Amino acid sequence: MLIKSTGIMDENFSLGIKELDAYIGRIKKGSNILLMGHPMGGKEIILHNIMYHGAAINNNAVISVTTRQSANNIIEWFKESNLILPMSRIGIVDCVTKTLGSDTIENGSIKIASSPGDLTSIGVRISEFSEEFYMKKNIKNHQLHINSLSTILMYSNTQIVFRFLHVFTRRIKETGAIGIYDIDSGMHDEQTIATLKQLCDGLIEVKYENDRNFIRIVGFSALPSPWFEYEIEKERIKIVK
């Protein structure tokens, strides 16, 4: 399980996207965020950049649940992008490898779940990583990323996913961690989106319009930010001035 905070964590979180961080200040501990937008808007790269910033710059432990690509592919992406991940602070729950019949071996940074639909297996592996980081490695600041809820919703109905996510969003709040949950816009009805939004404190919204990418942040007791145009330059997110 995610371990209860002892009050050691003094700093709030940042995303590593300067313009968004400047608009809202640092994100309050215990926040849950929905990352929503078109699949072609670069959300996965945004999440990878937040993962790198959290682990490599802010010394957070980052637990990443991946339902779209294998753990090995994610690690290889960081290597090819010249972003050196501190693997001692990375935990990847791979929900893809078994469904593809691949032979990825579990290690200190990779745990295998049977499929994106096996929420019990996913939950157990998240909890195992959390305990290892907190109890064994004494890393107090955690992030949980799930990429993506849209894939999980292909295997389970909205209410089952809501109950699963409710467990972890509550633990995020109790432990002073941060949770980021990716979902594709246009793939789900309004009721599904509204149901899952109830569990989150804020929204990072991405849109793709006229061959241009835009991002903004909504919530956190602030007015929505402006839409910032961004580019993906050498696998980094760059706001266009």
Residue frames relative to the residue before (quaternion, step in Angstrom):
aa qw qx qy qz dx dy dz
M 1.0000 0.0000 0.0000 0.0000 0.00 0.00 0.00
L 0.5523 -0.5381 0.4855 0.4118 3.56 -1.31 0.20
I 0.3974 -0.7609 0.4717 0.2015 3.56 -0.77 1.09
K 0.5354 -0.6397 0.4460 0.3243 3.57 -1.01 0.75
S 0.5199 -0.6657 0.4524 0.2862 3.54 -0.98 0.93
T 0.2909 -0.7457 0.5743 0.1718 3.56 -1.15 0.69
G 0.5914 -0.5961 0.3605 0.4061 3.57 1.28 0.16
I 0.4289 0.7179 -0.4542 0.3072 3.58 1.27 0.17
M 0.6577 0.5297 -0.3191 0.4301 3.60 1.06 -0.73
D 0.1427 -0.8310 0.5360 0.0423 3.57 -0.45 1.20
E 0.7350 0.4221 -0.2309 0.4778 3.56 1.08 -0.65
N 0.4204 -0.6570 0.5587 0.2819 3.52 -1.22 0.57
F 0.5907 -0.6141 0.4161 0.3176 3.55 -1.32 0.09
S 0.1403 -0.7471 0.6359 0.1332 3.55 -1.29 0.36
L 0.5020 -0.6838 0.4606 0.2614 3.54 -1.23 0.59
G 0.4351 -0.6869 0.4748 0.3369 3.57 1.13 -0.56
I 0.5882 0.4694 -0.3877 0.5323 3.58 1.30 0.32
K 0.4026 -0.8027 0.3716 0.2357 3.52 0.09 1.40
E 0.6932 0.4957 -0.2955 0.4318 3.58 0.81 -0.96
L 0.6598 0.4781 -0.3125 0.4883 3.61 1.01 -0.71
D 0.6374 0.5184 -0.3272 0.4668 3.59 0.97 -0.82
A 0.6604 0.5075 -0.3139 0.4558 3.59 0.98 -0.81
Y 0.6542 0.5347 -0.3234 0.4261 3.58 1.02 -0.76
I 0.8021 0.2815 -0.1420 0.5071 3.60 0.84 -0.95
G 0.4488 -0.6151 0.5022 0.4098 3.57 1.20 -0.33
R 0.6900 -0.4291 0.3287 0.4813 3.57 -1.15 -0.36
I 0.5075 -0.6652 0.4602 0.2970 3.56 -1.05 0.81
K 0.5121 -0.6794 0.4453 0.2790 3.53 -0.84 1.04
K 0.5562 -0.5926 0.4705 0.3436 3.54 -1.09 0.78
G 0.7749 0.3352 -0.2537 0.4721 3.55 -1.07 0.74
S 0.4968 0.6759 -0.4165 0.3506 3.59 1.26 0.23
N 0.1759 -0.7430 0.6368 0.1068 3.53 -1.23 0.69
I 0.1185 -0.8178 0.5630 -0.0146 3.54 -0.82 1.10
L 0.2480 -0.7263 0.6217 0.1565 3.54 -1.06 0.85
L 0.1786 -0.7582 0.6213 0.0845 3.58 -0.81 1.06
M 0.0667 0.8471 -0.5117 0.1266 3.57 -0.15 1.29
G 0.3946 0.7093 -0.5311 0.2430 3.53 -1.03 0.79
H 0.7316 -0.4024 0.3229 0.4456 3.51 -1.37 -0.02
P 0.5623 -0.6260 0.4150 0.3460 3.63 -0.96 0.78
M 0.6918 0.4722 -0.2790 0.4696 3.60 1.15 -0.58
G 0.5364 0.6759 -0.3798 0.3335 3.60 1.25 0.03
G 0.5718 -0.6300 0.3742 0.3690 3.58 1.24 0.13
K 0.2601 0.8029 -0.5074 0.1741 3.61 1.16 0.45
E 0.6344 0.5460 -0.3378 0.4305 3.56 1.00 -0.79
I 0.6615 0.4844 -0.3038 0.4853 3.59 0.99 -0.80
I 0.5919 0.5474 -0.3609 0.4688 3.59 1.08 -0.67
L 0.6783 0.4877 -0.2895 0.4671 3.57 0.90 -0.94
H 0.6287 0.5210 -0.3359 0.4695 3.60 1.02 -0.74
N 0.6558 0.5065 -0.3157 0.4622 3.59 0.98 -0.80
I 0.6368 0.5036 -0.3262 0.4841 3.59 1.03 -0.74
M 0.6183 0.5492 -0.3257 0.4582 3.57 1.06 -0.80
Y 0.6734 0.4871 -0.2916 0.4735 3.56 0.89 -0.95
H 0.6591 0.5089 -0.3140 0.4561 3.59 0.86 -0.93
G 0.6696 0.5148 -0.3047 0.4402 3.58 0.91 -0.90
A 0.7563 0.4046 -0.2174 0.4658 3.57 0.79 -1.02
A 0.7689 0.3986 -0.2035 0.4567 3.58 0.80 -1.01
I 0.7509 0.3791 -0.2056 0.5002 3.59 1.02 -0.76
N 0.8002 0.2945 -0.1375 0.5040 3.60 0.84 -0.99
N 0.4161 -0.7513 0.4342 0.2717 3.59 1.32 0.12
N 0.3258 0.7207 -0.5328 0.3009 3.57 1.04 0.81
A 0.3846 -0.6086 0.6122 0.3270 3.50 -1.37 0.17
V 0.1122 -0.8023 0.5850 0.0399 3.59 -0.88 0.94
I 0.1312 -0.7615 0.6329 0.0492 3.54 -0.78 1.12
S 0.0587 -0.8205 0.5682 -0.0243 3.56 -0.57 1.18
V 0.1849 -0.7591 0.6173 0.0928 3.57 -0.76 1.10
T 0.0657 -0.8251 0.5612 0.0001 3.58 -0.53 1.14
T 0.1027 -0.8089 0.5788 0.0148 3.56 -0.79 1.11
R 0.7050 0.4837 -0.2481 0.4554 3.58 1.29 -0.10
Q 0.7887 0.0465 -0.0446 0.6114 3.58 1.15 -0.48
S 0.5961 -0.6053 0.3949 0.3496 3.53 -1.14 0.62
A 0.6465 -0.5048 0.3994 0.4094 3.55 -1.27 0.37
N 0.6463 0.5276 -0.3309 0.4409 3.59 0.93 -0.83
N 0.6489 0.5134 -0.3214 0.4605 3.59 1.00 -0.76
I 0.6301 0.5261 -0.3316 0.4651 3.58 1.05 -0.75
I 0.6623 0.5009 -0.3033 0.4673 3.57 0.88 -0.94
E 0.6482 0.5121 -0.3138 0.4681 3.58 1.01 -0.82
W 0.6030 0.5573 -0.3567 0.4456 3.62 1.05 -0.73
F 0.6651 0.4940 -0.3088 0.4672 3.59 0.89 -0.87
K 0.6391 0.5211 -0.3308 0.4590 3.59 0.97 -0.79
E 0.6885 0.4806 -0.2814 0.4646 3.58 0.87 -0.96
S 0.6895 0.4617 -0.2686 0.4891 3.59 1.19 -0.57
N 0.4087 -0.7324 0.4469 0.3114 3.58 1.34 0.07
L 0.4605 0.6056 -0.4876 0.4283 3.54 1.01 0.92
I 0.2070 -0.8211 0.5242 0.0903 3.55 -0.28 1.27
L 0.2193 -0.7907 0.5629 0.0988 3.54 -0.45 1.23
P 0.3548 -0.6897 0.5791 0.2512 3.61 -1.01 0.75
M 0.2677 -0.8358 0.4526 0.1578 3.57 0.13 1.31
S 0.5640 0.5937 -0.3978 0.4137 3.61 1.15 -0.34
R 0.7294 0.3707 -0.2259 0.5287 3.59 1.28 -0.33
I 0.6149 0.5382 -0.3345 0.4695 3.59 1.28 0.28
G 0.0127 0.7690 -0.6391 0.0086 3.55 -1.03 0.88
I 0.0784 -0.8097 0.5815 0.0073 3.59 -0.58 1.15
V 0.1868 -0.7472 0.6298 0.1005 3.55 -0.82 1.07
D 0.1754 -0.8236 0.5381 0.0359 3.55 -0.25 1.36
C 0.0985 -0.8145 0.5717 0.0116 3.58 -0.49 1.25
V 0.6013 0.6110 -0.3171 0.4057 3.57 1.32 0.01
T 0.6422 0.6080 -0.3355 0.3247 3.54 0.82 -1.07
K 0.6966 0.4742 -0.2961 0.4498 3.60 0.80 -0.93
T 0.6427 0.5233 -0.3329 0.4498 3.59 1.01 -0.71
L 0.6945 0.4425 -0.2625 0.5029 3.60 1.19 -0.53
G 0.4482 -0.7066 0.4389 0.3273 3.57 1.27 -0.17
S 0.3985 0.7209 -0.4748 0.3101 3.58 1.19 0.50
D 0.4632 -0.7174 0.4761 0.2099 3.53 -1.32 0.31
T 0.1771 0.7929 -0.5619 0.1552 3.60 1.00 0.69
I 0.2766 -0.7697 0.5594 0.1348 3.57 -0.89 0.99
E 0.4698 -0.6643 0.5020 0.2931 3.55 -0.98 0.85
N 0.0392 0.7673 -0.6398 0.0194 3.53 -1.19 0.68
G 0.7919 -0.3342 0.2079 0.4668 3.58 -1.20 -0.27
S 0.7538 0.3623 -0.1946 0.5125 3.58 1.21 -0.47
I 0.7475 0.3336 -0.1883 0.5427 3.61 1.25 -0.20
K 0.0225 0.7488 -0.6624 0.0073 3.52 -1.03 0.91
I 0.3345 -0.7704 0.5213 0.1512 3.55 -1.00 0.89
A 0.1390 -0.7378 0.6547 0.0877 3.55 -1.04 0.91
S 0.6070 -0.6251 0.3499 0.3442 3.57 -1.04 0.74
S 0.7814 -0.1634 0.1226 0.5896 3.61 1.06 -0.69
P 0.6435 -0.5167 0.3784 0.4192 3.60 -1.22 0.22
G 0.6647 0.5128 -0.3061 0.4490 3.58 1.21 -0.34
D 0.6086 0.5504 -0.3534 0.4491 3.58 1.24 -0.23
L 0.1153 -0.8534 0.5061 0.0470 3.55 0.36 1.25
T 0.5856 0.5642 -0.3734 0.4464 3.58 1.14 -0.52
S 0.6661 0.4947 -0.2909 0.4764 3.57 0.91 -0.93
I 0.6426 0.5159 -0.3235 0.4651 3.59 0.96 -0.85
G 0.6722 0.5134 -0.2969 0.4431 3.57 0.88 -0.94
V 0.6368 0.5262 -0.3267 0.4592 3.58 0.99 -0.81
R 0.6974 0.4743 -0.2841 0.4561 3.58 0.88 -0.90
I 0.5853 0.5368 -0.3719 0.4807 3.61 1.09 -0.58
S 0.6793 0.4993 -0.2873 0.4547 3.57 0.88 -0.96
E 0.6283 0.5340 -0.3378 0.4539 3.59 1.01 -0.76
F 0.6595 0.4911 -0.3106 0.4769 3.58 0.91 -0.88
S 0.6455 0.5372 -0.3271 0.4332 3.58 0.90 -0.90
E 0.6724 0.4917 -0.2965 0.4672 3.55 0.91 -0.89
E 0.6402 0.5278 -0.3273 0.4521 3.59 0.98 -0.83
F 0.6834 0.4831 -0.2986 0.4587 3.58 0.87 -0.93
Y 0.7351 0.4471 -0.2490 0.4446 3.55 0.80 -1.00
M 0.7751 0.3822 -0.1920 0.4652 3.57 0.73 -1.07
K 0.7734 0.3781 -0.1958 0.4697 3.58 0.83 -1.00
K 0.7816 0.3194 -0.1599 0.5114 3.57 0.98 -0.84
N 0.3488 -0.7804 0.4609 0.2384 3.57 1.32 -0.09
I 0.3863 0.6731 -0.5212 0.3550 3.58 0.99 0.89
K 0.2325 -0.8451 0.4722 0.0940 3.55 -0.35 1.25
N 0.7047 0.4257 -0.2650 0.5019 3.62 1.10 -0.59
H 0.0539 -0.8238 0.5636 -0.0277 3.56 -0.63 1.17
Q 0.0922 -0.7253 0.6716 0.1199 3.49 -1.37 0.43
L 0.1353 -0.7490 0.6414 0.0969 3.57 -1.18 0.67
H 0.0536 -0.7849 0.6173 0.0006 3.57 -0.78 1.08
I 0.0639 -0.7736 0.6284 0.0504 3.59 -0.99 0.80
N 0.0488 0.7916 -0.6001 0.1044 3.55 -0.61 1.21
S 0.6584 -0.5130 -0.5487 -0.0481 1.53 -0.46 2.40
L 0.6012 -0.5459 0.4389 0.3845 3.55 -1.27 0.37
S 0.5860 0.5901 -0.3782 0.4066 3.60 1.08 -0.61
T 0.6518 0.4920 -0.3170 0.4823 3.59 0.98 -0.78
I 0.6472 0.5177 -0.3217 0.4579 3.57 0.92 -0.89
L 0.6588 0.5189 -0.3062 0.4505 3.60 1.02 -0.77
M 0.5612 0.5752 -0.3937 0.4464 3.59 1.23 -0.20
Y 0.7223 0.4191 -0.2203 0.5040 3.57 1.22 -0.54
S 0.7962 0.2013 -0.0687 0.5663 3.60 1.13 -0.65
N 0.5022 -0.6460 0.4695 0.3318 3.58 -1.16 0.47
T 0.7379 -0.4578 0.2747 0.4130 3.54 -1.31 0.36
Q 0.6831 0.5058 -0.3052 0.4294 3.59 0.85 -0.91
I 0.6307 0.5153 -0.3348 0.4739 3.59 1.03 -0.72
V 0.6653 0.4849 -0.3034 0.4798 3.59 0.93 -0.89
F 0.6128 0.5482 -0.3457 0.4521 3.58 1.01 -0.77
R 0.6796 0.4842 -0.2995 0.4626 3.62 0.85 -0.92
F 0.6294 0.5263 -0.3260 0.4696 3.58 1.03 -0.81
L 0.7100 0.4561 -0.2668 0.4655 3.56 0.81 -1.02
H 0.5909 0.5882 -0.3644 0.4147 3.58 1.07 -0.68
V 0.6072 0.5579 -0.3498 0.4447 3.59 1.02 -0.77
F 0.7575 0.4052 -0.2230 0.4607 3.57 0.78 -1.01
T 0.6141 0.5186 -0.3719 0.4643 3.61 1.02 -0.57
R 0.6279 0.5203 -0.3390 0.4692 3.59 1.06 -0.68
R 0.6688 0.4909 -0.3053 0.4674 3.59 0.94 -0.83
I 0.5789 0.5660 -0.3687 0.4568 3.56 1.10 -0.67
K 0.6738 0.4890 -0.2933 0.4700 3.58 0.89 -0.92
E 0.6795 0.5098 -0.2961 0.4368 3.58 0.90 -0.91
T 0.7640 0.3938 -0.1952 0.4723 3.57 1.00 -0.81
G 0.4463 -0.6928 0.4652 0.3231 3.60 1.19 -0.17
A 0.4006 0.6910 -0.4930 0.3450 3.56 1.10 0.72
I 0.3442 -0.6910 0.5662 0.2888 3.57 -1.23 -0.45
G 0.1263 -0.7921 0.5944 0.0575 3.56 -1.02 0.83
I 0.0583 -0.7783 0.6251 0.0080 3.57 -1.00 0.89
Y 0.0618 -0.8273 0.5564 -0.0468 3.55 -0.65 1.18
D 0.2802 -0.7928 0.5264 0.1256 3.55 -0.51 1.23
I 0.0865 0.7705 -0.6294 0.0516 3.58 -1.06 0.82
D 0.4082 -0.7176 0.5132 0.2347 3.56 -1.03 0.82
S 0.3556 -0.7020 0.5709 0.2342 3.57 -0.93 0.88
G 0.7578 0.3814 -0.2811 0.4486 3.55 -1.19 0.58
M 0.6647 0.4987 -0.3069 0.4639 3.59 1.24 -0.19
H 0.7718 0.3093 -0.1372 0.5384 3.58 1.21 -0.45
D 0.5367 -0.6190 0.4527 0.3519 3.56 -1.14 0.54
E 0.6908 -0.5084 0.3288 0.3952 3.54 -1.26 0.44
Q 0.6274 0.5511 -0.3424 0.4306 3.59 1.05 -0.73
T 0.6336 0.5276 -0.3287 0.4606 3.59 1.01 -0.79
I 0.6627 0.4941 -0.3044 0.4734 3.58 0.89 -0.94
A 0.6657 0.5088 -0.3070 0.4513 3.58 0.89 -0.93
T 0.6345 0.5394 -0.3277 0.4462 3.59 1.01 -0.79
L 0.7156 0.4417 -0.2585 0.4754 3.58 0.86 -0.94
K 0.5889 0.5764 -0.3651 0.4334 3.59 1.12 -0.59
Q 0.5611 0.6251 -0.3845 0.3829 3.58 1.12 -0.61
L 0.6912 0.4989 -0.2676 0.4490 3.57 1.11 -0.70
C 0.7125 0.4713 -0.2369 0.4627 3.58 1.23 -0.31
D 0.4553 -0.6935 0.5048 0.2384 3.53 -1.22 0.67
G 0.8102 0.0234 0.0281 0.5851 3.54 1.16 -0.56
L 0.3182 -0.7426 0.5718 0.1425 3.49 -1.35 0.26
I 0.1477 -0.7044 0.6828 0.1260 3.53 -1.10 0.82
E 0.0901 -0.8275 0.5542 -0.0062 3.54 -0.48 1.24
V 0.1162 -0.7869 0.6057 0.0184 3.53 -0.93 1.00
K 0.0285 0.7898 -0.6126 -0.0037 3.57 -1.03 0.73
Y 0.2667 -0.7322 0.6122 0.1344 3.52 -1.28 0.63
E 0.1199 0.8166 -0.5363 0.1764 3.56 -0.39 1.26
N 0.8433 -0.0230 -0.0206 0.5366 3.58 -0.81 1.04
D 0.6708 -0.5256 0.2761 0.4444 3.56 0.97 0.99
R 0.6363 0.4804 -0.3453 0.4951 3.59 1.16 0.53
N 0.3564 -0.7293 0.5527 0.1886 3.55 -1.17 0.73
F 0.0524 -0.7900 0.6109 0.0065 3.56 -1.05 0.84
I 0.0775 -0.7882 0.6101 0.0216 3.55 -1.16 0.65
R 0.0697 0.7727 -0.6306 0.0203 3.56 -1.14 0.64
I 0.3089 -0.7276 0.5788 0.2004 3.56 -1.30 0.25
V 0.1315 -0.7954 0.5915 0.0098 3.55 -0.94 1.01
G 0.7475 0.3928 -0.2894 0.4508 3.56 -1.01 0.78
F 0.6351 0.5333 -0.4104 0.3793 3.56 -1.26 -0.51
S 0.6328 -0.5829 0.3120 0.4031 3.57 1.03 0.92
A 0.6277 0.4823 -0.3564 0.4964 3.57 1.13 0.61
L 0.5823 -0.5384 0.4554 0.4045 3.55 -1.24 0.32
P 0.6163 -0.5290 0.3994 0.4252 3.61 -1.12 0.47
S 0.4793 -0.6500 0.5020 0.3094 3.55 -1.04 0.74
P 0.6006 -0.4936 0.4412 0.4484 3.59 -1.25 0.10
W 0.5214 -0.5645 0.5119 0.3838 3.54 -1.31 0.20
F 0.1599 -0.7766 0.6050 0.0723 3.57 -0.72 1.11
E 0.3379 -0.7068 0.5781 0.2283 3.56 -0.87 0.92
Y 0.0133 -0.8098 0.5865 -0.0001 3.57 -0.98 0.79
E 0.2270 -0.7352 0.6222 0.1443 3.49 -1.34 0.44
I 0.3487 -0.6834 0.5893 0.2532 3.52 -1.28 0.39
E 0.0193 0.8202 -0.5640 0.0937 3.54 -0.30 1.32
K 0.8172 -0.1164 0.0154 0.5642 3.56 -0.46 1.24
E 0.6731 -0.5367 0.2470 0.4448 3.53 1.05 1.06
R 0.5793 0.5247 -0.4046 0.4747 3.60 1.20 0.43
I 0.4361 -0.6675 0.5340 0.2814 3.56 -1.19 0.59
K 0.0229 -0.8032 0.5935 -0.0469 3.56 -0.68 1.16
I 0.3250 -0.7370 0.5627 0.1858 3.57 -0.71 1.12
V 0.3591 -0.7287 0.5467 0.2029 3.56 -0.91 1.00
K 0.3483 -0.7580 0.5190 0.1866 3.59 -0.69 1.09
